[in-house]
């Protein structure tokens, strides 16, 4: 079976599992609403955010940041969570015996988290609109591919976490810290220009920084592809480097787990 076919099958399975547990979904939506309301009032307190040179609208700035942070969190924790679920349910050993490539297995573990992150991004922006979020002349033809590209790149980091789960059985704390750390230094809640120069240089190494730069440009400034080309090219280049490394790491971790006989342990 092709890589895409495997991803679709895994995503369908994960979707059916998610649909059977509706309460967590409802609580996630309520949590999103509460977070947006909190930042709506913080935006009122901030008033004219002069540090946000493009728009001066802190609420719009932070909504876009939260949208991309949501994509990061879902795609970062998703693959590792899928592996952990396979371990607990006892299906990882069965998967390891199937004639599928490591790339297909990686795509299967990443497919649903990517899809879920894109739906969550759209839902968050939809919820933010009644609370006062406005996009100034948004360029959706560039904004939508930006979110998709970012989700794929972030999922590569998630696959590295999945490799860690295969070897050590646990990676939840690592992905939470990594997600929070990237959100902090990449400018989710405030411009990175407020940081010391050393931290700004560190932020440039984060794919989240470039994803935010491109998405804010297209949604809040109506920027075209030319204006955000540098950020998008950086994201694509990051993905081209990280994805093969992540898939190779999953292969190595799976081989190590086979040798040690720990595929069924959790």
Secondary structure, 3 states (H helix, E strand, C coil): CCHHHHHHHHHHHHHHHHHCCHHHHHHHHHHHHHHHHHHHHHHHHHCECCCCCCCCEHHHHHHHHHHHHHHHHHHHHHHHHHHHHHHHHCCHHHHHCCCCCHHHHHHHHHHHHHHHHHHHHHHHHHHHHCCCCCCCCCCHHHHHHHHHHHHHHHHHHHHHHHHHHHHHCCCHHHHHHHHHHHHHHHCCCCCHHHCCHHHHHHHCCCHHHHHHHHHHHHHHCCCCCCCCHHHHHHHHHHHHHHHHHHHHHHHHHHHHHHHHCCCCCC
